[in-house]
Amino acid sequence: MISIYLVGIVILAYLFGSIPTAVWFGQAFYGVDVREYGSGNAGATNTFRVLGKKAGSVVMIIDILKGWTATNLPFLLDSSIVGDPRSPHFVNFQLALGVIAVLGHLFPVFAGFRGGKGVATLFGMVLAIHWPAALCCVSVFLLCLLITHYVSLSSISAGFTFPLSLALVFKTSVPSIMLYAIAICTLILITHQKNIERLLKGHESKIYLFKKKSKD
């Protein structure tokens, strides 16, 4: 019976992650499949680029909630199954479900397995696991975005902030969280390879939060 509960929670985490927010929102309110424009990704960044700030903000918030909700699913189970919430076993189970949700975002069953890059969903996972470190990531992301106007560069910077803040500021003693934080950096670098190439060539698109892009 316990294994059935665990399998059900794992499937639920994947289904949460698989919700193609950008695709469904774009098609429902704009008649646009964002995967056919911009970078071709079904994520918040491309939604900002293709549909604008309002649509991008909605998609980003929902994608964050996907990761946060999936990571907190163990709280729905009895402690005899997943352990005490303060135990490493419980945290490890949270991490596993969060990763599954991110995989769902990357390869969503509801959208032909063509998803986004998982940054917002990853952040929701970070928020559920260690919210003070998550706030550090947000601060770095916003600062970098305001200075450079590159969402991709801001995401990469925020990704590196997570393990650094855990090690240097919060001095976490849970090995699995540190390994997860390092894995986040690796995943973000892998999923942003094309963005990095465009950044190096000066071809990456910019997003302006508080003013419109000037026309040359």
N, C-alpha and C positions, 0 to 999 in steps of 0.2 A: 504493500500500500504506500509506503514511504517513497519508493522509487517512482510510483505513478505520480505522486505530488511533485517530485523533483523534475521529472520529464515534462509535466504540464507547465511548471514555472519557466523552464528553459524555453519551451516552445512559445510561451506568452512573451518572454523577453525578446525573442527574435521577431515576433509579430509586431510588437511595439516599435522596434527599430525599423521594421519594413514599411511602416506607414510612409508613403512617398509624399510628404507634405508639399514640397515644391511642385510636383507634378499635378497633384489633385487640386491644390489651391490655384495654380496657374490656369488649369483647364476650366475650373469652375467659375472663376471670377474674371479671367482675361481671355479665355479661349485660346491659351497658348501653352504648348508643351515646352518648358524651359530647356529640355534636353536637345531641342532642335535649334537652339540659339546659343550665343556666347561660347562658353567653354564646353557646353554639352553635358554638364553635370547637373544632377537633380538635387542641388543643395541650396543653402541660404545665400552663399556668395554669388552664385550664378543668378539667383532670383533677384538679388539687389541689382545686378548688372543688367538683366533683361527686363524686369518688371518695375524696378524702382524701390525706393526706401520703404514705403508702407508695406508692400508685399514681402520684401526681403525681411523686414522686422518680424512680421507674423510668422513666416516660415522658420526663422531662426529661433524664436521663442518656443514654438511647438517642437522643433527638433531637439532643443535643450531639454524640454519636458519629457521627450521620449527616453533619452538617456537617464534622466533623473528617476523617472518612474520605474524603468526596468531594473535599475540598480537597487532600488528600495523594495523590490518584490519579496525579498526574504522576510521582511517584517510581517508579511501575510501568513507565513508558516509558523507552526509551533516551534518553540525553542528546542524541543527534543529532536527536531529534524535538522535544524540549521545551527543550533548552538546559541549561546548568549550573544546579544548584539555587540558586546564589547570584546568578544573573543576573536582571535585571528581566523578561526574557521568561518565565522560569520562574514568577516570582511573579505575573505577569499571568495566566498560564494557570491557576495555582492560584486566583486571584481569580475568574476566569471560571467555573471548575467549582464553586466555592463558591456563587456567585450562582445557578447552574443548580440546585444542590441546594436552595437556599432556595426557588426558584420551584417545585421539586418538592414541597416541604413546603406551600407556599401552595396549590398546585393539583395534588394527588396523583392520578395516574392510577388508583391502586388504591382510591381512595375517592370516586369520582365528582367529582373536582376540588374537593372541599370540605375544605380543610385548616385549619391553624392560622395563627398570626401570624408564625411563623418566628424568634422571639427565641432559643430554645435552639439551633436549627440555625445561626443567625447567630453565636452565641457559639462553637460548634464550629469555624466557619470562622475566627473571630478567633483562637481558640486555636492553630489550625494556622499562621496567618500570622504572628502576633506574640504569643507567649504572655505576655511581661511586661505588655503592655498589657491582655491578657485578664484577668490577675490583678487589675489595677487596676479593671477593670469588675466583676469578681466582688466585690471589696471594697466598692465603692460600692453594688452591688445588695443585698448582705447588710445593710449598714449602713442603707440606706434602708428595707429590708423590716422590719428589727428596730424601727425608729423609727415607721414609718407603717403597716406591715402591708398595704400595697398592692403587689401584684406588678406591676401595670401601671405605677405610678409608679416603682417600682424598676427596671423594664426600660427605661423612658424615660431615667432618670438614668444607667444603665449605658451606654446607647447614646450619650449625649452625652460620657461619660467617655472613650470610645475615641478620637475625634479630638483631644480636648483633651490626653490623655496622650501621644499620638503627637507632637503639635506642641510641647507645653510641657515634657514630661518626657524623652521619648526622642529628640525632635528628628529624626524620620525624614526621610531624603532621597529617598525613593521616592515620586514624585508619585501613582502609581496607588493606593498604599495610602491616602494622604490622601484622594483622591477617593472611594475605596471607603468610608472611615470616615465621610465626610460623607453619602454615599448611605445608609449604615446609619441615621443619625439621621433622615433624611427618610423612609425606609421604615418605621421604628418609629413615627414620628409618624402616618404615613398609616394603618398597620394598627391603631393604637390610638385612632383618632378617637372611637369610641363610649366607650372607657374614659375618655378625657379629658373627654367630656361628663358621664359619671357622676361623675367625680372633682369636677368643678366644681359639680355639683348635690348632692354628698355621698351619692350612691347606690351608689358602687363597693363591691364586696364586699371584706372583709378576710380575710387568712390569718394565723393565729397559729402560729409555728413551735414554740414551747416551752410554750404553754399554750392551753387551750381558750377559745373565745370566751365571755365571760360573758353570761348571760341577763339581759335587762332586764325 
